[in-house]
């Protein structure tokens, strides 16, 4: 059974993700109101080089963790090489509930994906476009490639949303698939789009702790309050 806009009547499970990329983010995570977020993303590329104490506190933080070592080609910090990113994933997989691997790197990081699956971690296959929202057929092709390359993974897509048509394109992708999808807008309509997608079944909505790492992110406590009201 579906509702009037084509989405399942029982909307997909959703979680607010608090993004941690600095020691200040970690301090904020320890202070925000309980229930403001359901899991955290450890941006290991941003945390690379942090004090050992900061890294250890991030490792033992009492939330399910998405471990991300972002490719510089999709916004990652510190220009980490593939070999460096592979090594960091190996170090952090034991702490993960999910790992995030870019679609472009699925084959190159195949062993990392297998290692994460072997310990029971979920996989997020991600794509980012900081300049535009691609057409629906292009997004559907990316989704199909993610499904083929890593069956059962959550497909995450974040694009720049300049117009209502961009938001509609992402909403159509979200409503057209039975696979779990996390959809985020960035840029001028980023904040509005994230509220819409959260209510339409996006698996995750990413939010800032102390400072945003992407245009259009809400602060995590603000997002929790607004989503509770709509």
Secondary structure, 3 states (H helix, E strand, C coil): CECCCCCECCCCCCEEEEEECCHHHHHHHHHCCCCCCCEEEEEHHHHCCCCHHHHHHHHHCCCEEEEECCCHHHCCCCCCCHHHHHHHHHHHHHHCCEEEEEHHHCCCCHHHHHHHHHCCCEEEEEEEECCCCCCHHHHHHHHHHHHHHCCCCEEEEEEECCCHHHHHHHHHHHHCCCCCEEEEEECCCHHHHHHHHHHHCCCEEEEECCCCCCCCCCEHHHHHHHHHHC
